[in-house]
């Protein structure tokens, strides 16, 4: 769940989730074998994206931090200052 939330937060870092970002997230979920329940969770989370602060507070271990950063990077195309700042904050 944390990784899904991280993808959504990363995509929303600039204030919007583009169609491309939404498709990236959906594709990753599909590749993980998501079913109808997971899709419903995704839709709920897309309606209420978490902040980067909320995501980082949930990270408890270095390997989880690495996964959060990598999955966040996959979810977005960091082409805005806000998205770049999100990745810098997540990397710290």
Phi and psi restraints in degrees (range 20) as a CNS / XPLOR table:
assign (resid 1 and name C) (resid 2 and name N)
       (resid 2 and name CA) (resid 2 and name C) 1.0 -59.8 20.0 2
assign (resid 2 and name N) (resid 2 and name CA)
       (resid 2 and name C) (resid 3 and name N) 1.0 -40.8 20.0 2
assign (resid 2 and name C) (resid 3 and name N)
       (resid 3 and name CA) (resid 3 and name C) 1.0 -68.6 20.0 2
assign (resid 3 and name N) (resid 3 and name CA)
       (resid 3 and name C) (resid 4 and name N) 1.0 -37.1 20.0 2
assign (resid 3 and name C) (resid 4 and name N)
       (resid 4 and name CA) (resid 4 and name C) 1.0 -63.8 20.0 2
assign (resid 4 and name N) (resid 4 and name CA)
       (resid 4 and name C) (resid 5 and name N) 1.0 -46.2 20.0 2
assign (resid 4 and name C) (resid 5 and name N)
       (resid 5 and name CA) (resid 5 and name C) 1.0 -62.4 20.0 2
assign (resid 5 and name N) (resid 5 and name CA)
       (resid 5 and name C) (resid 6 and name N) 1.0 -37.8 20.0 2
assign (resid 5 and name C) (resid 6 and name N)
       (resid 6 and name CA) (resid 6 and name C) 1.0 -64.7 20.0 2
assign (resid 6 and name N) (resid 6 and name CA)
       (resid 6 and name C) (resid 7 and name N) 1.0 -41.2 20.0 2
assign (resid 6 and name C) (resid 7 and name N)
       (resid 7 and name CA) (resid 7 and name C) 1.0 -61.7 20.0 2
assign (resid 7 and name N) (resid 7 and name CA)
       (resid 7 and name C) (resid 8 and name N) 1.0 -44.2 20.0 2
assign (resid 7 and name C) (resid 8 and name N)
       (resid 8 and name CA) (resid 8 and name C) 1.0 -66.5 20.0 2
assign (resid 8 and name N) (resid 8 and name CA)
       (resid 8 and name C) (resid 9 and name N) 1.0 -44.4 20.0 2
assign (resid 8 and name C) (resid 9 and name N)
       (resid 9 and name CA) (resid 9 and name C) 1.0 -61.8 20.0 2
assign (resid 9 and name N) (resid 9 and name CA)
       (resid 9 and name C) (resid 10 and name N) 1.0 -41.4 20.0 2
assign (resid 9 and name C) (resid 10 and name N)
       (resid 10 and name CA) (resid 10 and name C) 1.0 -63.5 20.0 2
assign (resid 10 and name N) (resid 10 and name CA)
       (resid 10 and name C) (resid 11 and name N) 1.0 -45.4 20.0 2
assign (resid 10 and name C) (resid 11 and name N)
       (resid 11 and name CA) (resid 11 and name C) 1.0 -64.2 20.0 2
assign (resid 11 and name N) (resid 11 and name CA)
       (resid 11 and name C) (resid 12 and name N) 1.0 -30.5 20.0 2
assign (resid 11 and name C) (resid 12 and name N)
       (resid 12 and name CA) (resid 12 and name C) 1.0 -91.4 20.0 2
assign (resid 12 and name N) (resid 12 and name CA)
       (resid 12 and name C) (resid 13 and name N) 1.0 1.5 20.0 2
assign (resid 12 and name C) (resid 13 and name N)
       (resid 13 and name CA) (resid 13 and name C) 1.0 -56.1 20.0 2
assign (resid 13 and name N) (resid 13 and name CA)
       (resid 13 and name C) (resid 14 and name N) 1.0 -30.5 20.0 2
assign (resid 13 and name C) (resid 14 and name N)
       (resid 14 and name CA) (resid 14 and name C) 1.0 -96.0 20.0 2
assign (resid 14 and name N) (resid 14 and name CA)
       (resid 14 and name C) (resid 15 and name N) 1.0 9.6 20.0 2
assign (resid 14 and name C) (resid 15 and name N)
       (resid 15 and name CA) (resid 15 and name C) 1.0 97.6 20.0 2
assign (resid 15 and name N) (resid 15 and name CA)
       (resid 15 and name C) (resid 16 and name N) 1.0 -5.8 20.0 2
assign (resid 15 and name C) (resid 16 and name N)
       (resid 16 and name CA) (resid 16 and name C) 1.0 -148.3 20.0 2
assign (resid 16 and name N) (resid 16 and name CA)
       (resid 16 and name C) (resid 17 and name N) 1.0 153.8 20.0 2
assign (resid 16 and name C) (resid 17 and name N)
       (resid 17 and name CA) (resid 17 and name C) 1.0 -109.5 20.0 2
assign (resid 17 and name N) (resid 17 and name CA)
       (resid 17 and name C) (resid 18 and name N) 1.0 112.5 20.0 2
assign (resid 17 and name C) (resid 18 and name N)
       (resid 18 and name CA) (resid 18 and name C) 1.0 -75.0 20.0 2
assign (resid 18 and name N) (resid 18 and name CA)
       (resid 18 and name C) (resid 19 and name N) 1.0 165.7 20.0 2
assign (resid 18 and name C) (resid 19 and name N)
       (resid 19 and name CA) (resid 19 and name C) 1.0 -60.0 20.0 2
assign (resid 19 and name N) (resid 19 and name CA)
       (resid 19 and name C) (resid 20 and name N) 1.0 -41.1 20.0 2
assign (resid 19 and name C) (resid 20 and name N)
       (resid 20 and name CA) (resid 20 and name C) 1.0 -61.3 20.0 2
assign (resid 20 and name N) (resid 20 and name CA)
       (resid 20 and name C) (resid 21 and name N) 1.0 -44.7 20.0 2
assign (resid 20 and name C) (resid 21 and name N)
       (resid 21 and name CA) (resid 21 and name C) 1.0 -65.1 20.0 2
assign (resid 21 and name N) (resid 21 and name CA)
       (resid 21 and name C) (resid 22 and name N) 1.0 -41.7 20.0 2
assign (resid 21 and name C) (resid 22 and name N)
       (resid 22 and name CA) (resid 22 and name C) 1.0 -60.7 20.0 2
assign (resid 22 and name N) (resid 22 and name CA)
       (resid 22 and name C) (resid 23 and name N) 1.0 -41.0 20.0 2
assign (resid 22 and name C) (resid 23 and name N)
       (resid 23 and name CA) (resid 23 and name C) 1.0 -66.8 20.0 2
assign (resid 23 and name N) (resid 23 and name CA)
       (resid 23 and name C) (resid 24 and name N) 1.0 -38.6 20.0 2
assign (resid 23 and name C) (resid 24 and name N)
       (resid 24 and name CA) (resid 24 and name C) 1.0 -60.1 20.0 2
assign (resid 24 and name N) (resid 24 and name CA)
       (resid 24 and name C) (resid 25 and name N) 1.0 -45.3 20.0 2
assign (resid 24 and name C) (resid 25 and name N)
       (resid 25 and name CA) (resid 25 and name C) 1.0 -64.2 20.0 2
assign (resid 25 and name N) (resid 25 and name CA)
       (resid 25 and name C) (resid 26 and name N) 1.0 -46.7 20.0 2
assign (resid 25 and name C) (resid 26 and name N)
       (resid 26 and name CA) (resid 26 and name C) 1.0 -61.7 20.0 2
assign (resid 26 and name N) (resid 26 and name CA)
       (resid 26 and name C) (resid 27 and name N) 1.0 -41.6 20.0 2
assign (resid 26 and name C) (resid 27 and name N)
       (resid 27 and name CA) (resid 27 and name C) 1.0 -61.4 20.0 2
assign (resid 27 and name N) (resid 27 and name CA)
       (resid 27 and name C) (resid 28 and name N) 1.0 -45.3 20.0 2
assign (resid 27 and name C) (resid 28 and name N)
       (resid 28 and name CA) (resid 28 and name C) 1.0 -62.8 20.0 2
assign (resid 28 and name N) (resid 28 and name CA)
       (resid 28 and name C) (resid 29 and name N) 1.0 -39.1 20.0 2
assign (resid 28 and name C) (resid 29 and name N)
       (resid 29 and name CA) (resid 29 and name C) 1.0 -65.0 20.0 2
assign (resid 29 and name N) (resid 29 and name CA)
       (resid 29 and name C) (resid 30 and name N) 1.0 -43.5 20.0 2
assign (resid 29 and name C) (resid 30 and name N)
       (resid 30 and name CA) (resid 30 and name C) 1.0 -61.8 20.0 2
assign (resid 30 and name N) (resid 30 and name CA)
       (resid 30 and name C) (resid 31 and name N) 1.0 -41.9 20.0 2
assign (resid 30 and name C) (resid 31 and name N)
       (resid 31 and name CA) (resid 31 and name C) 1.0 -63.3 20.0 2
assign (resid 31 and name N) (resid 31 and name CA)
       (resid 31 and name C) (resid 32 and name N) 1.0 -27.2 20.0 2
assign (resid 31 and name C) (resid 32 and name N)
       (resid 32 and name CA) (resid 32 and name C) 1.0 -83.5 20.0 2
assign (resid 32 and name N) (resid 32 and name CA)
       (resid 32 and name C) (resid 33 and name N) 1.0 -0.5 20.0 2
assign (resid 32 and name C) (resid 33 and name N)
       (resid 33 and name CA) (resid 33 and name C) 1.0 85.1 20.0 2
assign (resid 33 and name N) (resid 33 and name CA)
       (resid 33 and name C) (resid 34 and name N) 1.0 28.0 20.0 2
assign (resid 33 and name C) (resid 34 and name N)
       (resid 34 and name CA) (resid 34 and name C) 1.0 -64.6 20.0 2
assign (resid 34 and name N) (resid 34 and name CA)
       (resid 34 and name C) (resid 35 and name N) 1.0 145.8 20.0 2
assign (resid 34 and name C) (resid 35 and name N)
       (resid 35 and name CA) (resid 35 and name C) 1.0 -111.8 20.0 2
assign (resid 35 and name N) (resid 35 and name CA)
       (resid 35 and name C) (resid 36 and name N) 1.0 -163.6 20.0 2
assign (resid 35 and name C) (resid 36 and name N)
       (resid 36 and name CA) (resid 36 and name C) 1.0 -62.3 20.0 2
assign (resid 36 and name N) (resid 36 and name CA)
       (resid 36 and name C) (resid 37 and name N) 1.0 -39.3 20.0 2
assign (resid 36 and name C) (resid 37 and name N)
       (resid 37 and name CA) (resid 37 and name C) 1.0 -63.9 20.0 2
assign (resid 37 and name N) (resid 37 and name CA)
       (resid 37 and name C) (resid 38 and name N) 1.0 -43.7 20.0 2
assign (resid 37 and name C) (resid 38 and name N)
       (resid 38 and name CA) (resid 38 and name C) 1.0 -66.1 20.0 2
assign (resid 38 and name N) (resid 38 and name CA)
       (resid 38 and name C) (resid 39 and name N) 1.0 -36.0 20.0 2
assign (resid 38 and name C) (resid 39 and name N)
       (resid 39 and name CA) (resid 39 and name C) 1.0 -64.0 20.0 2
assign (resid 39 and name N) (resid 39 and name CA)
       (resid 39 and name C) (resid 40 and name N) 1.0 -39.9 20.0 2
assign (resid 39 and name C) (resid 40 and name N)
       (resid 40 and name CA) (resid 40 and name C) 1.0 -64.3 20.0 2
assign (resid 40 and name N) (resid 40 and name CA)
       (resid 40 and name C) (resid 41 and name N) 1.0 -41.3 20.0 2
assign (resid 40 and name C) (resid 41 and name N)
       (resid 41 and name CA) (resid 41 and name C) 1.0 -62.6 20.0 2
assign (resid 41 and name N) (resid 41 and name CA)
       (resid 41 and name C) (resid 42 and name N) 1.0 -43.9 20.0 2
assign (resid 41 and name C) (resid 42 and name N)
       (resid 42 and name CA) (resid 42 and name C) 1.0 -57.8 20.0 2
assign (resid 42 and name N) (resid 42 and name CA)
       (resid 42 and name C) (resid 43 and name N) 1.0 -46.5 20.0 2
assign (resid 42 and name C) (resid 43 and name N)
       (resid 43 and name CA) (resid 43 and name C) 1.0 -61.9 20.0 2
assign (resid 43 and name N) (resid 43 and name CA)
       (resid 43 and name C) (resid 44 and name N) 1.0 -40.8 20.0 2
assign (resid 43 and name C) (resid 44 and name N)
       (resid 44 and name CA) (resid 44 and name C) 1.0 -63.5 20.0 2
assign (resid 44 and name N) (resid 44 and name CA)
       (resid 44 and name C) (resid 45 and name N) 1.0 -43.8 20.0 2
assign (resid 44 and name C) (resid 45 and name N)
       (resid 45 and name CA) (resid 45 and name C) 1.0 -66.6 20.0 2
assign (resid 45 and name N) (resid 45 and name CA)
       (resid 45 and name C) (resid 46 and name N) 1.0 -36.1 20.0 2
assign (resid 45 and name C) (resid 46 and name N)
       (resid 46 and name CA) (resid 46 and name C) 1.0 -64.2 20.0 2
assign (resid 46 and name N) (resid 46 and name CA)
       (resid 46 and name C) (resid 47 and name N) 1.0 -30.0 20.0 2
assign (resid 46 and name C) (resid 47 and name N)
       (resid 47 and name CA) (resid 47 and name C) 1.0 -76.3 20.0 2
assign (resid 47 and name N) (resid 47 and name CA)
       (resid 47 and name C) (resid 48 and name N) 1.0 -19.7 20.0 2
assign (resid 47 and name C) (resid 48 and name N)
       (resid 48 and name CA) (resid 48 and name C) 1.0 -141.0 20.0 2
assign (resid 48 and name N) (resid 48 and name CA)
       (resid 48 and name C) (resid 49 and name N) 1.0 69.8 20.0 2
assign (resid 48 and name C) (resid 49 and name N)
       (resid 49 and name CA) (resid 49 and name C) 1.0 -62.4 20.0 2
assign (resid 49 and name N) (resid 49 and name CA)
       (resid 49 and name C) (resid 50 and name N) 1.0 142.7 20.0 2
assign (resid 49 and name C) (resid 50 and name N)
       (resid 50 and name CA) (resid 50 and name C) 1.0 -80.5 20.0 2
assign (resid 50 and name N) (resid 50 and name CA)
       (resid 50 and name C) (resid 51 and name N) 1.0 158.0 20.0 2
assign (resid 50 and name C) (resid 51 and name N)
       (resid 51 and name CA) (resid 51 and name C) 1.0 -83.3 20.0 2
assign (resid 51 and name N) (resid 51 and name CA)
       (resid 51 and name C) (resid 52 and name N) 1.0 163.7 20.0 2
assign (resid 51 and name C) (resid 52 and name N)
       (resid 52 and name CA) (resid 52 and name C) 1.0 -62.0 20.0 2
assign (resid 52 and name N) (resid 52 and name CA)
       (resid 52 and name C) (resid 53 and name N) 1.0 -36.2 20.0 2
assign (resid 52 and name C) (resid 53 and name N)
       (resid 53 and name CA) (resid 53 and name C) 1.0 -60.0 20.0 2
assign (resid 53 and name N) (resid 53 and name CA)
       (resid 53 and name C) (resid 54 and name N) 1.0 -43.9 20.0 2
assign (resid 53 and name C) (resid 54 and name N)
       (resid 54 and name CA) (resid 54 and name C) 1.0 -63.3 20.0 2
assign (resid 54 and name N) (resid 54 and name CA)
       (resid 54 and name C) (resid 55 and name N) 1.0 -40.8 20.0 2
assign (resid 54 and name C) (resid 55 and name N)
       (resid 55 and name CA) (resid 55 and name C) 1.0 -64.6 20.0 2
assign (resid 55 and name N) (resid 55 and name CA)
       (resid 55 and name C) (resid 56 and name N) 1.0 -49.5 20.0 2
assign (resid 55 and name C) (resid 56 and name N)
       (resid 56 and name CA) (resid 56 and name C) 1.0 -62.1 20.0 2
assign (resid 56 and name N) (resid 56 and name CA)
       (resid 56 and name C) (resid 57 and name N) 1.0 -35.7 20.0 2
assign (resid 56 and name C) (resid 57 and name N)
       (resid 57 and name CA) (resid 57 and name C) 1.0 -62.9 20.0 2
assign (resid 57 and name N) (resid 57 and name CA)
       (resid 57 and name C) (resid 58 and name N) 1.0 -24.4 20.0 2
assign (resid 57 and name C) (resid 58 and name N)
       (resid 58 and name CA) (resid 58 and name C) 1.0 -84.3 20.0 2
assign (resid 58 and name N) (resid 58 and name CA)
       (resid 58 and name C) (resid 59 and name N) 1.0 -11.9 20.0 2
assign (resid 58 and name C) (resid 59 and name N)
       (resid 59 and name CA) (resid 59 and name C) 1.0 -78.7 20.0 2
assign (resid 59 and name N) (resid 59 and name CA)
       (resid 59 and name C) (resid 60 and name N) 1.0 124.8 20.0 2
assign (resid 59 and name C) (resid 60 and name N)
       (resid 60 and name CA) (resid 60 and name C) 1.0 -115.0 20.0 2
assign (resid 60 and name N) (resid 60 and name CA)
       (resid 60 and name C) (resid 61 and name N) 1.0 -12.0 20.0 2
assign (resid 60 and name C) (resid 61 and name N)
       (resid 61 and name CA) (resid 61 and name C) 1.0 -144.1 20.0 2
assign (resid 61 and name N) (resid 61 and name CA)
       (resid 61 and name C) (resid 62 and name N) 1.0 152.3 20.0 2
assign (resid 61 and name C) (resid 62 and name N)
       (resid 62 and name CA) (resid 62 and name C) 1.0 -57.2 20.0 2
assign (resid 62 and name N) (resid 62 and name CA)
       (resid 62 and name C) (resid 63 and name N) 1.0 -39.0 20.0 2
assign (resid 62 and name C) (resid 63 and name N)
       (resid 63 and name CA) (resid 63 and name C) 1.0 -68.4 20.0 2
assign (resid 63 and name N) (resid 63 and name CA)
       (resid 63 and name C) (resid 64 and name N) 1.0 -32.3 20.0 2
assign (resid 63 and name C) (resid 64 and name N)
       (resid 64 and name CA) (resid 64 and name C) 1.0 -68.4 20.0 2
assign (resid 64 and name N) (resid 64 and name CA)
       (resid 64 and name C) (resid 65 and name N) 1.0 -39.9 20.0 2
assign (resid 64 and name C) (resid 65 and name N)
       (resid 65 and name CA) (resid 65 and name C) 1.0 -60.5 20.0 2
assign (resid 65 and name N) (resid 65 and name CA)
       (resid 65 and name C) (resid 66 and name N) 1.0 -41.3 20.0 2
assign (resid 65 and name C) (resid 66 and name N)
       (resid 66 and name CA) (resid 66 and name C) 1.0 -63.8 20.0 2
assign (resid 66 and name N) (resid 66 and name CA)
       (resid 66 and name C) (resid 67 and name N) 1.0 -43.8 20.0 2
assign (resid 66 and name C) (resid 67 and name N)
       (resid 67 and name CA) (resid 67 and name C) 1.0 -62.7 20.0 2
assign (resid 67 and name N) (resid 67 and name CA)
       (resid 67 and name C) (resid 68 and name N) 1.0 -42.0 20.0 2
assign (resid 67 and name C) (resid 68 and name N)
       (resid 68 and name CA) (resid 68 and name C) 1.0 -61.5 20.0 2
assign (resid 68 and name N) (resid 68 and name CA)
       (resid 68 and name C) (resid 69 and name N) 1.0 -44.3 20.0 2
assign (resid 68 and name C) (resid 69 and name N)
       (resid 69 and name CA) (resid 69 and name C) 1.0 -62.7 20.0 2
assign (resid 69 and name N) (resid 69 and name CA)
       (resid 69 and name C) (resid 70 and name N) 1.0 -49.5 20.0 2
assign (resid 69 and name C) (resid 70 and name N)
       (resid 70 and name CA) (resid 70 and name C) 1.0 -62.4 20.0 2
assign (resid 70 and name N) (resid 70 and name CA)
       (resid 70 and name C) (resid 71 and name N) 1.0 -44.3 20.0 2
assign (resid 70 and name C) (resid 71 and name N)
       (resid 71 and name CA) (resid 71 and name C) 1.0 -69.1 20.0 2
assign (resid 71 and name N) (resid 71 and name CA)
       (resid 71 and name C) (resid 72 and name N) 1.0 -33.1 20.0 2
assign (resid 71 and name C) (resid 72 and name N)
       (resid 72 and name CA) (resid 72 and name C) 1.0 -64.3 20.0 2
assign (resid 72 and name N) (resid 72 and name CA)
       (resid 72 and name C) (resid 73 and name N) 1.0 -42.8 20.0 2
assign (resid 72 and name C) (resid 73 and name N)
       (resid 73 and name CA) (resid 73 and name C) 1.0 -64.4 20.0 2
assign (resid 73 and name N) (resid 73 and name CA)
       (resid 73 and name C) (resid 74 and name N) 1.0 -36.9 20.0 2
assign (resid 73 and name C) (resid 74 and name N)
       (resid 74 and name CA) (resid 74 and name C) 1.0 -68.3 20.0 2
assign (resid 74 and name N) (resid 74 and name CA)
       (resid 74 and name C) (resid 75 and name N) 1.0 -27.5 20.0 2
assign (resid 74 and name C) (resid 75 and name N)
       (resid 75 and name CA) (resid 75 and name C) 1.0 -78.0 20.0 2
assign (resid 75 and name N) (resid 75 and name CA)
       (resid 75 and name C) (resid 76 and name N) 1.0 -20.0 20.0 2
assign (resid 75 and name C) (resid 76 and name N)
       (resid 76 and name CA) (resid 76 and name C) 1.0 -133.1 20.0 2
assign (resid 76 and name N) (resid 76 and name CA)
       (resid 76 and name C) (resid 77 and name N) 1.0 163.5 20.0 2
assign (resid 76 and name C) (resid 77 and name N)
       (resid 77 and name CA) (resid 77 and name C) 1.0 -108.2 20.0 2
assign (resid 77 and name N) (resid 77 and name CA)
       (resid 77 and name C) (resid 78 and name N) 1.0 100.5 20.0 2
assign (resid 77 and name C) (resid 78 and name N)
       (resid 78 and name CA) (resid 78 and name C) 1.0 -69.3 20.0 2
assign (resid 78 and name N) (resid 78 and name CA)
       (resid 78 and name C) (resid 79 and name N) 1.0 79.0 20.0 2
assign (resid 78 and name C) (resid 79 and name N)
       (resid 79 and name CA) (resid 79 and name C) 1.0 -110.9 20.0 2
assign (resid 79 and name N) (resid 79 and name CA)
       (resid 79 and name C) (resid 80 and name N) 1.0 8.0 20.0 2
assign (resid 79 and name C) (resid 80 and name N)
       (resid 80 and name CA) (resid 80 and name C) 1.0 -125.7 20.0 2
assign (resid 80 and name N) (resid 80 and name CA)
       (resid 80 and name C) (resid 81 and name N) 1.0 155.8 20.0 2
assign (resid 80 and name C) (resid 81 and name N)
       (resid 81 and name CA) (resid 81 and name C) 1.0 -57.3 20.0 2
assign (resid 81 and name N) (resid 81 and name CA)
       (resid 81 and name C) (resid 82 and name N) 1.0 -36.9 20.0 2
assign (resid 81 and name C) (resid 82 and name N)
       (resid 82 and name CA) (resid 82 and name C) 1.0 -64.7 20.0 2
assign (resid 82 and name N) (resid 82 and name CA)
       (resid 82 and name C) (resid 83 and name N) 1.0 -41.5 20.0 2
assign (resid 82 and name C) (resid 83 and name N)
       (resid 83 and name CA) (resid 83 and name C) 1.0 -68.4 20.0 2
assign (resid 83 and name N) (resid 83 and name CA)
       (resid 83 and name C) (resid 84 and name N) 1.0 -39.9 20.0 2
assign (resid 83 and name C) (resid 84 and name N)
       (resid 84 and name CA) (resid 84 and name C) 1.0 -63.6 20.0 2
assign (resid 84 and name N) (resid 84 and name CA)
       (resid 84 and name C) (resid 85 and name N) 1.0 -39.9 20.0 2
assign (resid 84 and name C) (resid 85 and name N)
       (resid 85 and name CA) (resid 85 and name C) 1.0 -64.3 20.0 2
assign (resid 85 and name N) (resid 85 and name CA)
       (resid 85 and name C) (resid 86 and name N) 1.0 -39.4 20.0 2
assign (resid 85 and name C) (resid 86 and name N)
       (resid 86 and name CA) (resid 86 and name C) 1.0 -57.1 20.0 2
assign (resid 86 and name N) (resid 86 and name CA)
       (resid 86 and name C) (resid 87 and name N) 1.0 -49.1 20.0 2
assign (resid 86 and name C) (resid 87 and name N)
       (resid 87 and name CA) (resid 87 and name C) 1.0 -65.1 20.0 2
assign (resid 87 and name N) (resid 87 and name CA)
       (resid 87 and name C) (resid 88 and name N) 1.0 -38.5 20.0 2
assign (resid 87 and name C) (resid 88 and name N)
       (resid 88 and name CA) (resid 88 and name C) 1.0 -63.5 20.0 2
assign (resid 88 and name N) (resid 88 and name CA)
       (resid 88 and name C) (resid 89 and name N) 1.0 -42.9 20.0 2
assign (resid 88 and name C) (resid 89 and name N)
       (resid 89 and name CA) (resid 89 and name C) 1.0 -65.9 20.0 2
assign (resid 89 and name N) (resid 89 and name CA)
       (resid 89 and name C) (resid 90 and name N) 1.0 -42.2 20.0 2
assign (resid 89 and name C) (resid 90 and name N)
       (resid 90 and name CA) (resid 90 and name C) 1.0 -66.6 20.0 2
assign (resid 90 and name N) (resid 90 and name CA)
       (resid 90 and name C) (resid 91 and name N) 1.0 -29.8 20.0 2
assign (resid 90 and name C) (resid 91 and name N)
       (resid 91 and name CA) (resid 91 and name C) 1.0 -76.5 20.0 2
assign (resid 91 and name N) (resid 91 and name CA)
       (resid 91 and name C) (resid 92 and name N) 1.0 -21.3 20.0 2
